[in-house]
Structure formats: C-alpha cells, structure tokens
Amino acid sequence: MEQDADKSQDATPHRRQQAREEGHVARSHDLAQAAILLVAAVALLMMGEELAAYFGNLAGRQLGGEAWLQTDPADFVARFHALLEDLSSVLLPLLTLVAVVAVVLSLLQTGIIFLPEKLMPDITRIDPLKGFGRIFSLAGAVKLLFGMLKILLIGAVAYAALYGEREKIFALAGAPLPRIAVYLCELLLWTIIKIAGAMLLLALLDYLFQWWKNEQDMKMTPQEVREEIRNLQGDPQILARRKSVQRQLALHRLSKAVPKADVVVTNPTELAVAIQYDAEKMAAPIVVAKGAGVIAQRIRRLALENGIPIVEKKPLAQALFRDVDLNHPIPGPLYAAVAEVLAYVYQLKGKPLPKPPGRAA
C-alpha cells in the first residue's frame, strides 16, 4: 500500500510501450457491444420493409410450388447453395456493417495489438486466491456496479418506451394482423435503439473509468523511474562523468585548434566559428573550431588570449555553423563573404593580402 501511495510519477514512454505489449490498455467491452446493437437496430429499421418482403417471398418459394421431397444429393446441394447465395446477397451488407463497426471501435480503443501469448493457457487464472482478489478489488466493484446500472437502465428505458405507447398497443385489439405485426416490429426496434443509446452512454463512462484506472496503474515511483533510466541509459553518475570527460576533451581540442585560426566569426554571443587559411597549403579556408553557448564563449576567450581578431557577422556565422563541418573547406557560396573577412583581418595585421581562395578539389 505504501508503494502504491508513492506512485507519483507519470508513466514513461517505455513503461507505456511495455504495458501495451503485455496487453494492458484502456478498453471497454460494453462500448463495442452497445455500438453494434445500435447500428444493427438502425439498419434493421431502415431495411425492415425490404427484409420483410424478401423473407416473405423466400418463404413462399420454399414452401409453395411442387414438392421435391425425393431428390438426389447433387440436386439438394445445388438448392442449398442457391439458398445461401440468395441469403448472402441480402444479409451480407448488414453483417459487414456490424463487423466493420466492431473492428473500428476496437482499433480506436486499443490500436493494433498482437499478443499470441494470450492464447496460451494460464494456470494462475484458476488460482482461487487471485480470483477472490479480482472479485473484491476496485475494478471488480466498479464492474459489478456497472452491471447493476446496466440492468436498471435497460429496464427503465424499456418500461418508458413501452409505457408511452400503451394507448396505441391497446388500440391494436381490432386491427388487422399485418398492421399489428408491422407496428410491433417498429416498436421493438425503436425500443432497442433507445436501449442501445443509453447503453452506449454508459459504456463511454465505463471507458473513461478504464482509461483513468489504466493511467493510475501505470504510474511509477521515483525509484522505478531511476531504475528504468539506469537500465535504458546506464548509471546517471557514469553518464555524468562521461559527459564531463567529453567536455574536457572538446575544450582541450579547442585550446589547440583556436590558436591556429586567423579569425573568429561570431553571432555575436551565441555562435563562434574559427577560420584558418594558409594560401600555400590550402585550396580554401577551413573551419578549425565552432560552437554554441558555452563552447562559443570558450572560443572567443581563446581568441582574445591569442590575439586572434573577432569579427561579428551574424548571417555568415550562422551559415558557417550550420553548413560547414570541422576541418572542412568553406563551400563555394560562402567564398566571397569569407574572403571579405580575411581581407579585413589581413589589413588590420598589416600583412599582404593572400591570393583569392580557389575552389577545393
């Protein structure tokens, strides 16, 4: 109980994926059943006249005409196949509609889940102690409550629907039989539609409860979160030390690369790119160091310590940082801008201008 009370952390993506792979997802069986009942009743109400006429004609054809009590097996099979084809042409659209509704609602609730292990027998499911635990749990109590509400709701809706039609029902005493049959069928279907609508509303509430309970069940304690991070990414202390070592190596590389640069282009504070150019050895200037944030500050500090000019050119710094890798030559579209910066730097130092950089081989 104390551990459950300490579950204050929302489930991580890994925990959610693991629960999904085990089949623990929010789902309401009543939602699909209520929707199927509602769709089937509405379809029957719309197609009722055609279906009644069809089955009346079918009964007339099968029961009337010449008797065929003595026939060979081949003729019997042929008649049976013809009857199935005739029935499927009428009933298949309705059955397909019901099946599509069931599949769509299932996918909307859970998505596609493939759990072949659920087909294997589970001995623990017949454990009496666990069975009593499931019955007398919160989920069991809620399920019992919803079952009782469902019975009461169906009874109340059916009573209200039939009680409102009591005068019409009593007036059918002297009506022709076909009229009585049509009226009772329509009354039955409308009553089913009302019951299905009420059950659908109750099923939506059940789904919301199942979603809430699933979220509560997947919550994690701080210790579980730390253990998951350790299992997936490694020990946080080791990761922190590794990052520290990588940072020190990067700073060490900067301390060697930046002093070789001829100029540092900045953005002015967020980015810094160090450029080196040796006309005798290089076909084009190269980027020897670049960085953002703390690394950019380190590059500027090293440039000041080594007397390297710092030029603020925001578009050029962004383009170099984005498009040029370390120790790679400047691409052609940036030649002119880099050459202008280098010319400015050489003028500051009183050095002769180098030849214009050629395209890298």
N, C-alpha and C positions, 0 to 999 in steps of 0.2 A: 504494500500500500504506500509506503514511504517513497519507493522508487517511482510509482505511478504519479504521486503528487509532485515529484521533482521533474516531470517531463514538461519542461517549459520551452523547449526549443522546437521550432517548426521542422518538419521532416526535410532532409536534404534531397537533392535530385537523385542521388544514388540510393537513398533509402526508399524513395518513391518507386524507382525503377525495380528495386529488389522486391518490394511488396507487390508490384504489378506482375512480375514474373512468377510469384507464388500464388497469384490469383486473388490477392486482397485488394479489391477495388469496390467503389461505391456502386451498388446495384439494387434495384427494387424489382422483384419478380412480378409484383402486382401491377406495375406500370405497363409492362408489355401485355399482360392479360386483359387489363381494362381497355387499353387502346385497341386490341384485336376485337374484343367484344363490341366496342363502339363502332369500329369501321365495318365489321360484318353486319351489324344490325342496320346501319345506314344503307349499306349496299343492298341488303335484302329488301329494305323498304322502297328503295328506288327501282329495284328489278323485280319486285314481288309479283306484279301483274304478269310480266313476261314469263317468269318462272312458273307461276300457277298455270298459265295457258300451256306452257311446254309440257309440264308433267301431266296435265290433263290429257293432252294429245298422246303422250307416250303411253299412259295407262290404257287409252282407247285402242292404240295399235297393238299393245301386248296382250290385252285381254279380249279384244274383239277379233273378228275375222275367222278364218278357218283354223281349226285346232291342228297343232303339229306335235302331238304327243309322241308319235312314233317317228323317229328321225335317226339318221346315222350320226356318229360322233363328229364328223367333219362339218356337217350342217349345223350342229349345235354350237361348235366352236366359232363358226363363222357368224352365227346370230349373236353370240355373246360378244365377240369383238366389235360387231357393228353397234351393239348397245353401248359398249364402253366408249367408242368414238363419239357416239351421239351425246352421251352424258358429259364427256370431257369438253366438248365444244361449248357447253353451257356453263358447267361448273368450274372449269379450269381458270377463267378470268377471276372469278370470285376467290378461289383458293390461292391463286397467285398474288392477289392483292393482300390477302391476310398474311401470307408468308413474307411478302416484302415489308409490311408494317412490322412484323415481329423481328426481322433481321435489322431493319433500320433502327428501331428503338434499342435493340441490344447493342448495336455498334455505337449509338450516341451515348449510351451509358458507360460502356467499358472499352470501346475500340476493339481492335482485333487482338485477341489473346489466344495463344496456342499452348495448352497445358496438357500434354499427353500423360503426365504422371498422375493427373486427377482421375484417370480411368482405371488406375491400378487400385486394388482393394487396400483399404487402410484399417488395420486391426485396432488402432487406437480409437476409431469411431464407435466401436462397440463397448468401450470401457464405461461401466455404469457410473463411476465417479465423475468422469468428464461429461457424461451425458446429463447427470443431475446439475453439474456446474453450468452447462449451457442453458438448461431449462430455467434455473433460478438466477440467471445473470440479468444485467440491464437489457441486453439485446433480446433475451427471452421474454422479459416482462413487457418490453415495447411491442414485440411480435404478438404476444397474447392480447395486449390492449388493442392493437390494430385489427386483430381478428374479431374481437368483440364489437369494435366500432363498425367493421365491415358488415357483420351480420345485422346490427341495428340499422345501419344506413340502408342496406338493401331492403330490409323490411319496411322502414319508414317511407322510402321513395316508392316502393311498390304499392303500399297502402294509400299514399297520397294520390298516385296516378290512377288507381282503380276507383278510389272513393270519389274522385272528381267526375268520373264517368258513370256513376251509379244510375243516374236517371236514364241515360241512353241505353245502358245494359238492360234495365227493366223494360224499356220500350221495345226491345227486340223480341218480346214474347210471341207476338203475332207476325213477325217479319218472315219473309221467305228465307229458306235455308242458305242459298248463295250469299244473300246480303249479310246474314249473321256470320257466315264464315269469313267474309272479307273484312267486316268490322272487327271481329275478334283478332284476326291476324294483324291488322293495323294497330289495334290497341296493345297487343302483345309486343310488337316491335317498338312502338313508342315507349312503352314501359321499360323495355330492355335498354333503349337508348338513354333514357333518364337515369337508370341504374348504372349503366356504364359510365356516364358523365360524372356521377357522384363518386364512383369508384376510382375514376381517373384522377379526380381532385385529391382523394385520399392517398392514392399511390404517389402523387407528386410530393405530398407531405412526407410520405414514407421514404422517398428517395432523398429528400433534403436531410432527413434524420440519418439515413445511412451514410450520406456524404460527410455530415458532421462527425459521426462516430468514427468513420474511417480516418478522418483527419486527426481526431483525438488519439486513436490507436497508433498512428504513425509518428506521433510526437516523440522527441528524443530528449534524454537527459544531457546536460553539458558533458558528462563523462563519455556518453555514447558518441557525441559529436566529435570529441577529441580523439577517441579511438578510431572512428571512421577516417578522420583526416590522417591519422598516423598510418592506417592500413593502406590508404589510397596514395598518399603523397610522401609518406615517410615521417620520421620523428621531427616535430617542429623545431627542436633545438638543432638537429643536424641540418635541416633546411636553412635555418637562420645562419648557421656557421658557414654553410656552403655559399650562401649569397654574400656573406661578408668576405670570404676568400675571393669570390668572383669580382666583387667590387674593388678589392685591393689590387687584384691583377689588372683590372681595367685602368685604375689610377696609375699603376706602375707603367703600363703601356703608354698612357698619356704623357707621363713625365719624360719618356724617351722620344715620343713622336712629335709633340708640340714644339720643342726647341729647334727641330729641323725645318719648321714651317717658315714661309716667307710672309704670310699674312693670315689673320683670323677674321672671318666674316661673321658678323653677329646679327641678332634679330629683334631688338638689341640685347635682351637679357635671357630670353627663353632658349635660344639656339646659338650654337657656336660651331663653325666649321673651319678647320685649319688647312691651308693650301700650301703646297710646296711645288716649286718649279725650278728645274735646272736645265737650261736651254741646251747644254752639251750632252746631257744624259737622257733627257726626257722628251718624248714627242709632244707631250701635252702636260699641263699641270695636273697634279693628283691630290686627292683628299687624304691627308695623313691622320686626321682625327676629326671626330664630330660627336656632338652630344646635345642633350636637352636637360634643362633643370640643373641638378647638382653637377652633372658632368660638364655642362656648358660653363658653369661658374669656375670649375677647375681649369678648363681650357683657357678662359680669359685670365685667370690668375697666373698660370704658367706663361702665357704670352707676355703679361706685364713684367714678370720676373726675368724673362729672357729678352726683353726689348723688342718683341715682335709687334708690328703695327696691328691695331684692331680697327677694322672698318665696319661701320654699321650700314648694312644694305639688306633690308628686310626681305624683299622678294627673292634676291639672289641667295640669301642664307636658307630660306625655306626650300627653294628649288634644289640647292646642293644637298641639304639634309635629306630631302625626300628621294632624289633621283640618283645620287652618286654613292656607291659603296666605298668602304675604306680601301685605300691603296689602289683605287681605280682612277683612270684618267677622266678629265672633265669631258662630258659629251659635247658634240658639235653645237647644239642650240645655245649652250652657255659659254662658248668661247669668247664672244665679244665682251660680255659682262665681266668675265674673269680677267681678260686681257686689260680692260679698263682699270680694274682694281690693282693689278700687278704694276701697270704703268704708273699709277698714283704712288704706290709704295716705293718703286724704284726712284721716282723723283724726290720723295721725302728723304731717301737714303743717299741721294746724290750719285747713284750708280747709273751707268749707261743702260738704256732700255734693251732687253733681250729681243731676239727676233720673235715675231708673232708665232704663237704655238701652232704647230701643224696638227692635222688630224691623226689620231692614234692609229697605229697599224692594226 
